[in-house]
Amino acid sequence: MSYVIGVDTGGTFTDAFVADQNQRIASAKTPSTKADLAQGFLTAIEDLADQLDIDVQSLLAETDYIVHGTTSTLNALVTGDVAKVGFLTTRGHADSIRIMNLEGRYAGLGSDKIQNMARTAKPAPLVPVERVREIDERMDYSGSEIVGLNEDQVAQAVRSFVDQGVEAIAVSYLWSFANDLHEQRTREIILTIAPDLYVALSSEVSPRIREYSRSVTTIMNTQVGPPLGAYLGPLESKLRQRGLLGKLLVMQGSGGCVTAEDAPRHAVSTIGSVLTGGVVGCTRMAQSLGTRNVISTDMGGTTFLVGLVIDGKAVSANNTTLNQYTISTPMVDVHTIGAGGGAIATVDASGNLRVGPRSAGASPGPAAYGDGGEEPTVTDADLVLGIINPDNFLGGKKKLSVERAREAVRVKIAEPLGMSVDDAAAAIYAVQNAQTADLVRKVVVNSGHDPRDFSLYAYGGAGPMHCASYSADLGVKEIIVPLGSTSAVFSAYGLATSDIVLTAERSQPAAMPVDAAVMTETFESLEDELKKRLENQGLEFSEVFYEREADIRFTMQMAEVSTPVPAGQLGSDDVVAVGNKFEQLYEGLYGEGSGFPDAGQQLITYRVRAVGRLTIQVQLPEHQALPGDPVSIGTREVFLDARVGRQTARIYDYTALGTGHVISGPAVVEAPTTTVALPPGTVAVVDRLGNLAITFANATDSKETL
């Protein structure tokens, strides 16, 4: 028997999913252990073994691989708990990370904040001035050496860093992506003097044009590489001690995984690790259901995440922003706000109700948990409104206190606003749904798409309780709530279904059309690099393929568009076709007629993505069909629609529902790890995989009112 396991460590819960080749599956959800994230991971594995009725050692011994989505690197950057880094750069460029290419004031900010420049400020430099050293060396734009590397200066700088207690060194020389000779030699010198230091080179981490973002990406990689290694090393050792014979893999922000041994060397790529599992799961589920376009929405305990799947592929971004720093590494494009089930509701100084971004997390958690939390959360409001059954939270594993939830809402929200507890809880519910709906609309429409061309997938422990409300005005075709085999551990399911994905890129600016032979040679060089990395993963693949793309822009513009490039030997006609495709994609993003062909085109960066399909492909079992109509297990008064207020809703036990069963709102479906709220006007059908497919009775296909 061969198993594959996915473990997703979130801010509130750690989710786990296991499947074997015979479509036998199990899932688990346990509180995350912030003091030691590995403990929550191991507890989730123990729960999986219990559900499969085998011991942990037997489960791990028969597991081919575990795919882990971790908050380790993201948390390290957000909290500042990173390695002490020294930075080496070209003479005259030490201030680049302080000047920030003017991006520091506005990167990652909304238009409302950018317009008020007097209130914006640059973040602190990633490395303080006393740990930055300039080195005499210089390559030009073509990769030709202008000034040789001063090796004595490098050695002197390294010894100085060692005296300062530096744990890692980042190296980012000018034009290193055109010729990495000086950076490679610098690493040799560093490791000769201090062999235990972690070293990252910009030519390996982010071989792209644009000095500032390349340096930032390299420094961040250097900051989080040691902590990631310090987390993964002991975790893998503990798994080995418990019997794991297969591989521990780590999800990357790019939507694919790498081995735990390889992950620290490319640590910055794992920043979005915990965010992408659900989008990968949507991609796999959509393939099973024959859906091409999906809005992925994940509402867990801490955050609300939105991503897109277009034509069967997750939408990615080649740059992302964290704490106003620009990071140049490909990642699945996931947008997030602090609006999960644990989001804390407050009344601000102006008397306005706010929900999030602060979260109660797993500890102390919502007031209803009875673990010391006194601030009301979205979960508390859902409980007060009757949506959550206090005796059936997490399948009955945790009992909730309605009294504690009501008291928290009364003291913190109802009394300050002069309203009843029920009205205050309804207000929290409304604000939560409004801000999540705003994010979904922004992500879809700002990407140039129509929500009515999409299905919306709602998962995470809290997502199914709110999805019908935050989707009501979007006009999506349908809402899919994955319940059959994945339920509230959908991101962990996505991890278990992922592939090994590696990316190699290189900036090599040139006017289009580029010589076909040069384009072919460059792509083949990147593919050769990835072949070696795939071999070093030490895994068997059922299939390996490569995806090429080029970042192209109109001359004198900055808006580059990633454009697909055919495989194999390229001819001049292929190069022209790539240019035409760029213009087509450009107008699709920015509007018809927005392009300026007379300006000419520039190819900036070549990129190849290698995908290694793992030998075990998770197949979800068909859900059982049951005779007759669905039978409710009772009724209760529930608030599902502000226009109606509390109303009598039928309650259904999900485990008693079969394929083809139809439920009309108002109703509540209670599953082992989540609850689905069905307001009046909604209709839910159980599909062949056990998911709830929800539609609105008054929905229209017309796009004339968009």
Order of alpha helices (4+ residues) and beta strands (2+ residues): beta-beta-beta-alpha-alpha-beta-alpha-beta-alpha-alpha-beta-beta-beta-alpha-beta-alpha-beta-alpha-alpha-beta-beta-alpha-beta-beta-beta-beta-beta-beta-beta-beta-beta-beta-alpha-alpha-alpha-beta-alpha-beta-alpha-beta-alpha-beta-beta-alpha-beta-beta-beta-beta-beta-beta-beta-beta
